[in-house]
Amino acid sequence: MEFAPNVGILVLGTLHAVGSSNGEIIMRPIARQTAELNRIERSLENLVVHDSIRLCTNRNCSYDENEIDPTHQGFLEYFNHTTLQWVPICDRRFTERNAQVVCRELGFDPLNVFFAHDRRIEFHTNSLTRIWSWVEPLECEGDENRLEECPERLNGQLYGRRHECKWFDDFVFVSCQGDPDKKDYWGGVRFANPDFESNFFDQRLQDSRISGRPGESTLEQVRIESAGILHGEKSPAVQSVFKNPRISSVTIRNSAHHGLNLISPTGSVHVQFLRVFGTLGQGINAISLTGEGRESDESSFTPLRSLDLPYSLFSLVDICDTEKEITIEERVILYYKYDNNPVNCVKIFNSAYRVKPLGFRLLQSNLFNHSREYGRRDGIHLFDGDIYNVTFAKKIGVIEADFGNDKQLFRTTFPSLSVRLVASGAPADHGFFAEIVTLPISAIGFNRDSQHNVSNSEITGAIRGAVSYSTAGEVSPTLTFEHNRFMRNCQQLYGNFSTCEATVRLDVQNMQSLFFRNNLVQSNQGGLFIRSDSRGSATSLRGWVHHNLFTGNLNRPSLHVEGRQSSPYQEITVFKNYFTQNLAAYENVIRLKQVVSNFSNNYVHRNRGGRIVEISGFDKVRLPIYQTTSHNGFYHNVATDWRGRATVVAGTAGQNYVDNIFYNPDNDYEMITVNRSIFEFQFWNSTLDVWKTKIDARHNYWHYNTTLAVSGRIRDRADDPTLLEVQFLPFYVGRVPIFDGGWWRWLCLILGTWSIFVCAVVWL
């Protein structure tokens, strides 16, 4: 099947696309009929075109007559032809559309772009004193050929305000990748509901004379090539909104955006044998928006922050679309994604039959905060009643960035709610999602027994990361990743810039169970990142990370697990994993922060990082043996942190270490503790007694047989009275006693060689 560029499939019913192992269904764009010459020659004309902007990394800039191959990334500078000066740009509202114009002008692919903001380390107090005039913020559409064609932003600036940059400001960084040849992309496959509101009660109907809920769609033995551009905007190759399609044996190649995008599935989703190669977005991008099922004044979850979703989401209500009045029966989702232009939009919601009041609750809150330098701040204004009826409409709330009320439920007394958004132009990761519900809440909305499983799949070469999974609601599904391969995802750019925070990023709330097992995480920028939170102990996380291989990952932690707050406790069990040859020179290789952890039976070998393992969190709280590290082997790891090259950082009082082997001769210390004086102690505060608690590190093997030598491998209160004390006596003198249990029980003798079983990864 071949599709014209910018055209896709929108499934509002049921689609069954089932091929065979010998005959896949192939979906791709129409091949060009004639060969086109897209070569851009390096000529004098090109040099004239490129003389207005350049990208600089330190003192190496892309515009240099002596350079044969100019750099493709760096901090953006604009040439002022009047003052004959190169002017750095520090526009906080610089967007992806501006970056596309920059890369197009420099002769690179305008689709594969990345931009961010950060300080320039080569600048000092006198670096910018000679600049006479600064470039005003620009507002590009994305299709201009040169940056100077973009108009200036004229919305909201204070009268007489002069835009300028300080040497310590955050400047615009742009990375351009790919050749400038034009590639044809089609729009991909979208599964959605025909209406804004979907019925969640059809499956409960028992009358056989009434047709029940239609079956879910199926994609099996399908290959999707060069998808990702729909109507001129980025769109996932496969997208599902409020649907639960069955996806098995699907291959996605060269997508211009995400490979698979799941938005608020209503039931279980099982993804098997998915293969994603070379996407410019994320391999799998999923969000669960279950919302709140009760009328509490405060949400049991924290609204999400940054999301990477397309502009057009069928079945969801865009606050700035043309339909201004919507009638709802139970629940709809309202959203807005920032673009480069300012908006002032209004949407009016009426309950069916005008008998029930309405409620407004945020699921994502990331309004752009431009402080007060541009005049009126961005905000969501809520009115009880019709906003155009000045007699009865009453304002019930205003939500602004960092205003502190984004977890509040706003209620109306009339059966009508008006929502007004006033927003400036800003980067596309800003915006909001909100649920509009009738009160009292009657929507069932979600199956509490739902499972989201990704198994036997491979994601390779995804520029923005392999997996991004986020939840916002009082209950979340069980999440499982097993027998998958995540290889060579994300890109490290100049300095500290990277196209992703972690290869597999899971930001979950009120999720009871999470499994990450039998996976290969290799040669990525970072590894597994888990952040968890819950309102109570009943919905707190119990996660298991086991039988995985983390190898060759760079620049960021291979495993990072953290809890948003100290209570309720989030629990994680990490066992029987193999960490080897990971390189994170300025980060810790493994980080367990503010979670009840059981790190046991793992083999940590030949890794290099600031510190190898950091276990911290729970400040001012003593948790005896709630953070346990046992039966692990730490061999030949190299720590690089100048503050103390140590294998393990014990950052919490009451930790327990038992039956571990420490043999890292290149490190100054095997264990180091934190400063006890990081808190202010008062006589009425019991924190001082808490921090007197010793760290229990008895019954470990330190590779030395004398007390003095072992003490020298530990930096604690004996070295500095402000540090926590480590109790390490008694310790193992030989290796024989420690071999009775732990990860060594995996050892087996094969052809005269001791071998170790780590994990079972399916190779597709």
RAFEN-V166945 format. One record per pair of residues at least 6 apart in sequence whose ideal C-beta (glycine too) atoms are under 7 Angstrom apart, sorted by the first residue. I is the first residue (numbers start at 0). GAP is how many residues later the second one is. D is the distance in whole Angstrom. If there is no record, write none. Layout:
I|GAP|D + I|GAP|D
//
This chain:
0|24|7 + 0|25|7 + 0|26|5 + 1|26|6 + 1|27|7 + 1|28|5 + 2|24|7 + 2|26|6 + 2|27|7 + 2|183|4 + 3|26|6 + 3|182|7 + 4|24|6 + 4|179|5 + 4|180|6 + 4|181|6 + 4|224|7 + 5|181|6 + 5|223|6 + 5|224|6 + 5|225|6 + 5|226|6 + 6|179|6 + 6|180|5 + 7|178|6 + 7|179|2 + 7|180|5 + 7|181|7 + 7|182|6 + 7|222|5 + 7|227|7 + 8|180|5 + 8|181|7 + 9|180|5 + 9|182|7 + 9|304|7 + 10|178|7 + 10|179|7 + 10|180|5 + 10|206|6 + 11|180|6 + 11|181|7 + 11|182|4 + 12|201|6 + 13|200|5 + 13|201|6 + 13|203|5 + 14|202|4 + 15|201|7 + 15|202|5 + 16|8|5 + 16|201|7 + 16|202|5 + 16|205|5 + 17|200|6 + 17|202|5 + 17|203|7 + 18|6|4 + 18|201|7 + 18|202|3 + 18|203|6 + 19|201|6 + 20|200|6 + 23|197|5 + 23|198|6 + 23|199|5 + 24|196|7 + 24|197|5 + 25|197|5 + 25|199|7 + 26|195|7 + 26|197|5 + 27|197|4 + 27|198|6 + 28|155|4 + 28|156|6 + 28|157|4 + 28|197|5 + 31|152|7 + 37|143|4 + 37|144|6 + 39|6|7 + 39|67|5 + 39|140|6 + 48|56|7 + 49|13|6 + 49|55|7 + 49|56|6 + 50|12|7 + 50|28|6 + 51|26|6 + 51|27|5 + 51|94|7 + 51|95|7 + 51|96|6 + 52|23|7 + 52|24|7 + 52|25|6 + 52|49|6 + 52|52|6 + 52|94|6 + 53|7|5 + 53|8|5 + 53|9|4 + 53|23|5 + 53|32|7 + 54|6|7 + 54|7|4 + 54|16|6 + 54|18|6 + 54|19|3 + 54|20|7 + 54|21|6 + 54|119|6 + 55|18|5 + 55|19|5 + 55|21|6 + 56|14|6 + 56|16|7 + 56|17|4 + 56|437|5 + 57|64|5 + 58|63|7 + 59|11|6 + 60|13|7 + 61|8|4 + 61|9|5 + 61|12|6 + 61|44|7 + 62|7|7 + 63|6|7 + 71|36|6 + 71|103|7 + 71|104|5 + 71|105|7 + 72|101|7 + 72|102|4 + 72|103|7 + 72|420|6 + 72|421|5 + 73|420|6 + 74|13|6 + 74|45|6 + 74|96|5 + 74|97|7 + 74|98|5 + 75|13|5 + 75|26|6 + 75|96|5 + 75|98|5 + 76|9|5 + 76|10|6 + 76|11|5 + 76|12|7 + 77|9|5 + 77|11|6 + 77|57|5 + 78|7|6 + 79|7|5 + 79|53|6 + 82|49|5 + 82|50|6 + 84|46|6 + 86|44|6 + 86|47|6 + 86|48|5 + 87|77|6 + 87|83|5 + 88|46|6 + 88|82|7 + 88|83|5 + 89|75|4 + 89|79|4 + 89|80|6 + 89|81|5 + 89|82|7 + 90|46|4 + 90|81|6 + 91|25|7 + 91|278|7 + 92|44|6 + 92|60|7 + 92|331|7 + 92|332|6 + 92|333|5 + 93|21|6 + 93|78|5 + 94|245|5 + 94|330|7 + 94|331|7 + 94|332|5 + 94|333|6 + 95|17|7 + 95|19|7 + 95|331|7 + 95|332|6 + 96|43|5 + 96|44|6 + 96|45|4 + 96|243|5 + 97|40|6 + 97|42|5 + 97|52|7 + 98|14|4 + 98|16|4 + 98|75|5 + 99|10|4 + 99|13|6 + 99|42|5 + 100|39|5 + 100|41|7 + 100|43|5 + 100|46|5 + 100|49|6 + 101|45|6 + 101|72|5 + 102|6|7 + 102|7|5 + 102|10|5 + 102|73|4 + 103|6|4 + 103|41|6 + 104|40|7 + 104|41|5 + 104|42|6 + 105|70|6 + 106|73|5 + 107|68|4 + 107|69|7 + 107|70|6 + 107|72|6 + 108|68|6 + 108|69|3 + 108|70|6 + 108|71|6 + 110|145|6 + 110|169|6 + 111|65|4 + 111|66|4 + 111|168|5 + 112|61|7 + 112|62|7 + 112|63|6 + 113|61|4 + 113|379|7 + 113|385|6 + 114|57|6 + 114|58|6 + 114|59|5 + 115|57|5 + 115|381|6 + 116|53|4 + 116|54|7 + 116|55|6 + 116|56|7 + 117|52|6 + 117|55|6 + 118|49|6 + 118|51|6 + 119|51|5 + 122|44|4 + 123|43|6 + 124|42|6 + 126|40|5 + 127|37|6 + 127|39|5 + 133|29|5 + 133|30|5 + 133|31|6 + 135|16|5 + 135|27|5 + 136|15|7 + 136|16|4 + 136|26|7 + 137|9|7 + 137|12|4 + 137|14|6 + 137|15|7 + 138|11|6 + 138|12|6 + 138|13|7 + 138|14|5 + 138|201|5 + 138|202|6 + 138|286|6 + 139|10|4 + 139|200|6 + 143|6|6 + 152|272|6 + 154|187|4 + 154|269|6 + 155|218|4 + 155|219|4 + 155|220|6 + 155|268|6 + 156|217|6 + 156|218|7 + 157|215|7 + 157|217|5 + 160|212|7 + 172|324|6 + 174|318|5 + 182|43|7 + 183|42|7 + 184|41|5 + 184|42|6 + 184|43|5 + 184|44|4 + 184|71|5 + 185|40|7 + 185|41|5 + 186|40|7 + 186|42|7 + 186|43|3 + 186|48|6 + 187|36|7 + 187|39|4 + 187|40|6 + 187|42|7 + 187|47|6 + 187|48|6 + 187|49|4 + 187|50|6 + 187|51|7 + 188|49|5 + 189|49|5 + 189|124|6 + 190|26|6 + 190|48|7 + 190|49|4 + 190|50|7 + 190|52|4 + 190|54|5 + 191|49|4 + 191|50|7 + 191|51|7 + 191|122|4 + 191|123|4 + 192|49|5 + 192|122|4 + 195|119|6 + 195|121|5 + 195|130|6 + 195|136|5 + 196|131|6 + 196|132|6 + 196|133|7 + 196|134|7 + 196|135|5 + 197|44|5 + 199|66|6 + 199|243|6 + 199|244|5 + 199|245|6 + 200|243|6 + 201|10|6 + 201|11|4 + 202|9|7 + 202|10|5 + 204|7|6 + 215|27|7 + 215|28|5 + 215|29|6 + 215|30|6 + 216|26|7 + 216|28|4 + 217|27|7 + 217|28|5 + 218|19|7 + 218|26|6 + 218|28|5 + 218|31|5 + 219|28|5 + 219|29|6 + 220|28|5 + 221|28|5 + 222|28|4 + 223|13|5 + 223|14|7 + 223|28|5 + 224|28|5 + 224|29|6 + 225|28|5 + 226|10|4 + 226|28|5 + 227|6|6 + 227|7|6 + 227|8|7 + 227|9|6 + 227|27|4 + 227|28|3 + 227|29|4 + 228|6|7 + 228|27|5 + 232|77|6 + 232|78|5 + 232|79|6 + 233|22|6 + 233|23|4 + 233|76|6 + 234|22|6 + 234|75|5 + 235|21|5 + 235|22|4 + 235|23|7 + 235|24|7 + 235|25|4 + 235|74|7 + 236|15|5 + 236|18|4 + 236|22|5 + 237|14|7 + 237|22|5 + 237|23|7 + 238|22|4 + 239|22|5 + 239|23|7 + 239|25|7 + 240|22|5 + 240|72|6 + 240|73|6 + 240|74|5 + 240|75|7 + 241|22|6 + 241|24|6 + 241|73|6 + 242|22|7 + 243|21|5 + 243|22|6 + 243|23|5 + 243|24|6 + 243|25|5 + 245|24|7 + 246|24|5 + 246|27|6 + 247|24|5 + 247|25|6 + 248|24|4 + 249|24|5 + 250|24|5 + 251|7|4 + 251|24|5 + 251|27|7 + 252|24|5 + 252|25|6 + 253|24|5 + 254|24|4 + 254|25|7 + 254|26|7 + 255|24|5 + 256|23|6 + 256|24|4 + 256|53|7 + 257|21|7 + 257|23|4 + 257|24|5 + 257|27|4 + 258|17|4 + 258|20|5 + 258|24|5 + 258|25|6 + 259|14|7 + 259|24|5 + 260|24|5 + 261|7|6 + 261|24|4 + 262|24|6 + 262|50|7 + 263|23|7 + 263|24|6 + 263|25|4 + 265|180|7 + 266|180|5 + 266|183|5 + 267|182|5 + 267|183|5 + 268|183|5 + 269|183|5 + 270|182|7 + 270|183|5 + 270|186|6 + 271|183|5 + 271|184|5 + 272|183|5 + 272|184|6 + 272|491|7 + 273|183|4 + 274|182|7 + 274|183|5 + 274|489|6 + 275|7|4 + 275|183|5 + 275|186|6 + 276|183|5 + 276|184|6 + 277|183|4 + 278|183|5 + 278|184|7 + 279|183|5 + 280|182|7 + 280|183|5 + 281|26|7 + 281|180|6 + 281|182|5 + 281|183|5 + 281|185|7 + 281|186|5 + 282|176|4 + 282|179|4 + 282|183|5 + 282|184|6 + 283|170|7 + 283|175|7 + 283|183|5 + 284|23|6 + 284|183|5 + 285|183|5 + 286|20|7 + 286|183|5 + 287|183|4 + 287|185|6 + 287|188|6 + 287|189|7 + 288|44|6 + 288|74|5 + 288|144|6 + 288|183|6 + 288|184|7 + 289|155|6 + 289|156|4 + 289|183|3 + 289|184|7 + 289|185|6 + 289|186|7 + 290|70|7 + 290|72|6 + 290|144|4 + 290|154|7 + 290|182|5 + 291|7|6 + 291|8|6 + 291|69|6 + 291|182|5 + 292|148|6 + 292|152|7 + 292|181|6 + 293|147|7 + 294|114|7 + 294|144|6 + 294|145|6 + 294|146|6 + 295|113|7 + 296|111|7 + 296|112|6 + 297|109|5 + 297|110|7 + 298|62|6 + 298|108|4 + 299|174|5 + 299|210|7 + 299|235|4 + 300|171|5 + 300|172|6 + 300|173|7 + 300|208|5 + 300|209|6 + 300|234|7 + 301|105|7 + 301|207|7 + 301|231|6 + 301|262|7 + 302|59|5 + 302|60|6 + 302|61|5 + 302|62|4 + 302|103|5 + 302|104|7 + 302|169|6 + 303|59|7 + 303|60|4 + 303|166|5 + 303|168|5 + 304|61|5 + 305|60|6 + 305|123|4 + 306|57|6 + 306|122|7 + 307|121|6 + 307|156|7 + 307|160|7 + 308|28|7 + 310|26|6 + 312|22|7 + 315|17|5 + 315|19|5 + 316|9|6 + 316|15|6 + 316|16|7 + 316|17|5 + 316|30|7 + 317|17|6 + 317|18|7 + 318|15|6 + 318|17|5 + 318|26|5 + 318|28|5 + 318|100|6 + 318|102|5 + 319|16|6 + 319|23|5 + 319|25|4 + 323|22|7 + 323|23|6 + 323|24|6 + 324|23|5 + 324|25|7 + 325|6|7 + 325|21|7 + 325|23|5 + 326|23|5 + 326|25|6 + 327|21|6 + 327|23|6 + 327|24|7 + 327|108|6 + 327|110|7 + 328|23|5 + 328|109|7 + 329|107|7 + 329|108|6 + 329|112|6 + 329|113|4 + 330|104|6 + 330|105|7 + 330|106|5 + 330|112|4 + 330|114|6 + 331|104|5 + 332|100|6 + 332|102|6 + 333|13|7 + 333|85|7 + 333|100|5 + 333|102|6 + 334|96|7 + 334|97|7 + 334|98|5 + 335|85|6 + 335|95|5 + 335|96|6 + 336|91|6 + 336|94|4 + 337|30|6 + 337|85|6 + 337|88|5 + 337|89|6 + 337|90|6 + 337|92|4 + 337|93|5 + 338|86|7 + 338|89|7 + 339|85|5 + 340|84|5 + 341|81|7 + 341|82|5 + 341|83|6 + 342|78|7 + 342|80|5 + 343|78|5 + 344|76|5 + 345|41|6 + 345|72|7 + 345|74|5 + 346|72|5 + 347|38|6 + 347|39|7 + 347|68|7 + 347|70|5 + 348|9|6 + 348|67|7 + 348|68|5 + 348|87|5 + 349|65|6 + 349|66|5 + 350|7|6 + 350|64|4 + 350|87|5 + 353|61|4 + 354|60|6 + 355|59|6 + 355|82|4 + 355|83|6 + 356|54|6 + 356|55|5 + 356|56|6 + 356|57|7 + 356|58|6 + 356|82|5 + 357|54|5 + 357|59|4 + 357|78|6 + 357|79|7 + 357|80|6 + 357|81|7 + 358|50|6 + 358|51|7 + 358|52|5 + 358|78|5 + 358|80|5 + 359|22|6 + 359|50|4 + 359|57|6 + 359|59|7 + 359|74|6 + 359|76|6 + 360|48|5 + 360|73|6 + 360|74|5 + 361|37|7 + 361|44|5 + 361|70|6 + 361|72|5 + 362|70|4 + 362|71|6 + 362|72|6 + 362|109|4 + 363|67|7 + 363|68|5 + 363|69|4 + 363|108|7 + 364|41|4 + 364|67|6 + 365|63|7 + 365|64|5 + 365|65|6 + 365|66|7 + 366|11|5 + 366|12|7 + 366|33|6 + 366|34|4 + 366|63|7 + 366|65|6 + 367|10|5 + 367|33|7 + 367|55|7 + 367|56|6 + 367|58|4 + 367|62|5 + 368|32|4 + 368|33|6 + 369|7|7 + 369|54|6 + 373|50|7 + 375|46|7 + 376|23|5 + 377|22|7 + 377|23|6 + 377|44|6 + 377|45|5 + 377|46|6 + 378|19|5 + 378|20|6 + 378|21|4 + 378|43|6 + 379|19|4 + 379|39|7 + 379|41|6 + 379|52|7 + 380|14|6 + 380|17|5 + 380|39|4 + 381|13|7 + 381|14|5 + 381|15|5 + 381|28|5 + 381|35|7 + 381|37|6 + 382|10|5 + 382|11|7 + 382|12|5 + 382|13|7 + 382|35|4 + 383|9|7 + 383|10|5 + 383|12|5 + 383|28|4 + 383|29|6 + 383|30|6 + 384|7|5 + 384|8|4 + 384|9|7 + 384|29|4 + 384|31|5 + 384|33|7 + 385|7|6 + 385|30|6 + 385|32|6 + 386|6|5 + 386|31|4 + 386|33|6 + 392|25|7 + 395|14|6 + 395|16|7 + 396|13|5 + 398|6|6 + 398|7|6 + 410|28|6 + 416|19|7 + 436|6|6 + 445|29|7 + 447|27|6 + 449|27|4 + 450|26|6 + 450|27|5 + 450|29|7 + 451|25|5 + 451|27|5 + 452|27|5 + 453|27|5 + 453|30|6 + 454|27|5 + 454|28|5 + 454|29|7 + 455|27|5 + 455|306|5 + 455|308|7 + 456|27|5 + 457|26|7 + 457|27|4 + 457|306|5 + 458|7|4 + 458|27|5 + 458|30|6 + 459|27|5 + 459|28|6 + 460|27|6 + 460|28|7 + 461|27|5 + 462|27|7 + 462|28|6 + 462|36|5 + 463|35|6 + 463|36|5 + 464|24|6 + 464|25|6 + 464|35|4 + 464|37|7 + 464|38|6 + 464|40|6 + 465|20|4 + 465|23|4 + 465|37|5 + 465|38|6 + 466|37|5 + 466|38|7 + 467|37|5 + 468|10|7 + 468|37|5 + 469|37|5 + 470|37|5 + 470|38|5 + 470|40|6 + 471|37|7 + 472|37|7 + 473|36|6 + 474|35|6 + 474|64|7 + 475|32|6 + 475|33|7 + 475|34|5 + 475|35|4 + 477|34|7 + 477|35|5 + 478|29|7 + 478|32|6 + 478|35|5 + 479|35|4 + 480|35|5 + 480|38|6 + 481|33|7 + 481|35|5 + 481|36|5 + 481|37|7 + 482|35|5 + 482|278|7 + 482|279|4 + 483|35|5 + 484|35|5 + 484|276|6 + 485|17|5 + 485|18|6 + 485|33|7 + 485|34|7 + 485|35|5 + 485|38|6 + 486|35|5 + 486|36|6 + 487|35|5 + 487|36|7 + 488|14|5 + 488|35|5 + 489|8|6 + 489|9|5 + 489|10|4 + 489|13|6 + 489|34|6 + 489|35|4 + 489|36|7 + 490|7|7 + 490|8|5 + 490|34|7 + 491|6|5 + 491|33|5 + 491|62|6 + 491|63|5 + 492|6|7 + 497|27|5 + 497|57|7 + 499|25|6 + 500|25|7 + 500|28|6 + 501|24|4 + 501|25|6 + 501|26|7 + 501|27|3 + 501|54|6 + 501|58|7 + 502|18|6 + 502|21|4 + 502|22|7 + 502|23|6 + 502|24|6 + 503|23|7 + 503|24|5 + 503|25|7 + 504|24|5 + 505|23|7 + 505|24|5 + 506|24|5 + 507|6|7 + 507|24|5 + 507|33|7 + 508|24|5 + 508|25|6 + 509|24|5 + 509|25|6 + 509|29|4 + 510|21|7 + 510|30|6 + 511|27|6 + 511|29|7 + 511|30|6 + 512|29|6 + 513|27|6 + 513|29|4 + 514|29|5 + 515|12|6 + 515|29|5 + 515|32|7 + 516|27|7 + 516|29|5 + 516|30|5 + 516|31|7 + 517|29|5 + 517|30|7 + 517|241|5 + 517|242|5 + 517|243|6 + 518|29|5 + 518|242|7 + 519|29|5 + 519|241|4 + 520|6|5 + 520|7|6 + 520|27|7 + 520|28|7 + 520|29|5 + 520|32|6 + 521|29|5 + 521|30|5 + 522|29|4 + 522|30|7 + 523|29|5 + 524|29|6 + 524|30|6 + 524|31|6 + 525|27|6 + 525|29|7 + 525|30|3 + 525|31|6 + 526|23|5 + 526|26|5 + 526|30|7 + 526|31|4 + 526|32|6 + 527|17|7 + 527|31|5 + 528|31|5 + 529|13|7 + 529|31|5 + 530|31|5 + 530|33|6 + 531|9|4 + 531|31|6 + 531|38|4 + 532|30|7 + 532|31|4 + 532|32|6 + 533|6|4 + 533|7|7 + 533|34|6 + 535|32|6 + 536|31|5 + 539|28|5 + 539|29|6 + 539|30|6 + 539|31|7 + 540|29|4 + 540|30|6 + 541|29|5 + 542|28|7 + 542|29|5 + 542|30|7 + 543|29|5 + 544|14|7 + 544|27|7 + 544|29|5 + 544|32|7 + 545|29|5 + 545|30|5 + 545|31|6 + 546|29|5 + 546|30|7 + 546|212|4 + 546|213|7 + 547|29|5 + 547|211|6 + 548|29|5 + 548|209|6 + 548|210|5 + 548|212|7 + 549|8|4 + 549|9|7 + 549|27|7 + 549|29|5 + 549|32|6 + 550|29|5 + 550|30|5 + 550|31|7 + 551|29|5 + 551|30|7 + 552|29|5 + 553|29|5 + 553|30|7 + 554|29|6 + 554|32|7 + 555|28|6 + 555|31|5 + 556|27|6 + 556|30|5 + 556|31|6 + 556|32|6 + 556|33|7 + 556|34|5 + 557|21|6 + 557|24|5 + 557|31|5 + 557|32|6 + 558|31|5 + 559|31|5 + 560|11|5 + 560|31|5 + 560|34|5 + 561|31|4 + 561|32|6 + 561|33|7 + 562|7|4 + 562|31|4 + 562|32|5 + 562|54|7 + 565|28|6 + 565|51|7 + 565|52|5 + 565|55|6 + 568|27|5 + 569|25|5 + 569|26|7 + 570|24|7 + 570|25|4 + 571|20|7 + 571|23|5 + 571|25|5 + 572|25|5 + 573|23|7 + 573|24|7 + 573|25|5 + 573|28|6 + 574|25|5 + 574|26|5 + 574|27|7 + 575|25|5 + 575|26|7 + 575|167|7 + 576|25|5 + 577|25|5 + 577|180|4 + 577|181|7 + 578|10|7 + 578|11|7 + 578|23|7 + 578|25|5 + 578|28|6 + 579|25|5 + 579|26|5 + 579|27|7 + 580|25|5 + 580|26|7 + 581|7|5 + 581|25|5 + 582|25|5 + 583|25|4 + 583|26|7 + 584|23|7 + 584|24|7 + 584|55|6 + 585|24|6 + 586|22|6 + 586|23|6 + 587|21|6 + 587|22|5 + 587|23|5 + 587|26|4 + 588|18|5 + 588|20|4 + 588|23|5 + 589|22|7 + 589|23|5 + 590|23|5 + 591|7|7 + 591|23|5 + 592|23|5 + 592|24|5 + 593|23|3 + 593|24|6 + 594|22|7 + 595|30|5 + 595|31|7 + 596|18|6 + 596|30|5 + 597|30|5 + 598|30|5 + 598|33|7 + 599|28|7 + 599|30|5 + 599|31|5 + 599|32|7 + 600|30|5 + 600|31|7 + 600|141|6 + 600|142|4 + 601|30|5 + 601|141|7 + 602|30|5 + 602|140|6 + 602|153|7 + 603|8|6 + 603|28|7 + 603|29|7 + 603|30|5 + 603|33|6 + 604|30|5 + 604|31|6 + 605|30|5 + 605|31|7 + 606|30|5 + 607|30|5 + 607|32|7 + 608|30|7 + 608|31|7 + 609|29|7 + 609|30|6 + 609|31|4 + 610|28|5 + 610|30|6 + 610|35|6 + 610|38|5 + 611|22|7 + 611|25|5 + 611|27|6 + 611|35|5 + 611|36|7 + 612|34|7 + 612|35|5 + 613|35|4 + 613|37|7 + 614|12|5 + 614|14|7 + 614|35|6 + 614|36|6 + 614|37|7 + 614|40|6 + 615|33|7 + 615|35|3 + 615|36|6 + 616|35|6 + 617|34|5 + 619|59|7 + 619|67|5 + 619|70|6 + 621|31|5 + 621|32|5 + 621|68|5 + 621|71|5 + 622|29|7 + 622|31|5 + 623|30|5 + 624|31|4 + 626|25|6 + 626|28|5 + 627|28|5 + 628|28|5 + 628|31|6 + 629|28|5 + 629|29|5 + 629|30|7 + 630|28|5 + 630|29|7 + 630|110|6 + 630|111|3 + 630|112|6 + 631|28|5 + 631|111|7 + 632|28|5 + 632|110|6 + 633|13|5 + 633|26|7 + 633|27|7 + 633|28|5 + 633|29|7 + 633|30|6 + 634|28|5 + 635|28|6 + 636|10|6 + 636|27|5 + 636|30|7 + 637|28|5 + 637|29|7 + 638|6|4 + 638|7|6 + 638|8|6 + 638|28|5 + 643|24|7 + 643|25|6 + 643|28|5 + 643|71|6 + 644|22|5 + 644|23|4 + 644|24|7 + 645|21|6 + 645|22|7 + 645|23|4 + 645|24|7 + 645|25|6 + 645|26|4 + 645|69|7 + 646|15|6 + 646|17|5 + 646|20|5 + 646|23|5 + 646|24|7 + 647|22|7 + 647|23|5 + 648|23|6 + 649|21|6 + 649|23|5 + 649|45|5 + 649|74|7 + 650|23|5 + 652|37|6 + 652|38|6 + 652|40|4 + 652|71|6 + 653|39|5 + 654|40|5 + 655|40|5 + 656|39|7 + 656|40|4 + 656|43|6 + 657|40|7 + 657|41|5 + 657|42|7 + 658|40|6 + 658|41|7 + 658|79|6 + 658|82|7 + 658|83|6 + 659|40|5 + 660|40|5 + 660|77|7 + 661|8|4 + 661|38|7 + 661|39|7 + 661|40|5 + 661|41|7 + 662|40|5 + 663|6|6 + 668|44|6 + 668|45|6 + 668|46|5 + 669|32|6 + 669|43|4 + 669|44|6 + 670|26|6 + 670|43|5 + 670|55|6 + 671|43|4 + 672|22|6 + 672|42|7 + 672|43|5 + 672|50|5 + 672|51|4 + 672|53|6 + 673|49|7 + 673|50|6 + 674|47|5 + 674|48|6 + 675|15|5 + 675|46|5 + 675|47|6 + 675|48|6 + 676|45|5 + 678|8|6 + 680|6|6 + 680|7|5 + 690|33|7 + 693|31|5 + 693|32|7 + 693|33|5 + 694|29|6 + 694|30|7 + 694|31|5 + 694|32|7 + 695|31|6 + 696|29|5 + 696|30|6 + 696|31|5 + 697|29|6 + 697|30|6 + 697|31|7 + 697|32|6 + 698|31|7 + 698|32|7 + 698|33|7 + 699|31|6 + 699|32|7 + 700|30|7 + 700|31|4 + 700|34|6 + 700|37|5 + 701|8|5 + 701|11|5 + 701|29|6 + 703|6|5 + 703|9|7 + 704|28|5 + 706|22|7 + 709|18|6 + 709|21|6 + 710|7|6 + 713|12|5 + 713|14|6 + 714|8|7 + 715|7|5 + 715|8|6 + 715|9|5 + 715|10|4 + 716|6|5 + 716|7|6 + 716|8|4 + 731|6|5 + 745|10|5 + 745|11|5 + 746|7|5 + 746|9|6 + 747|7|6
//
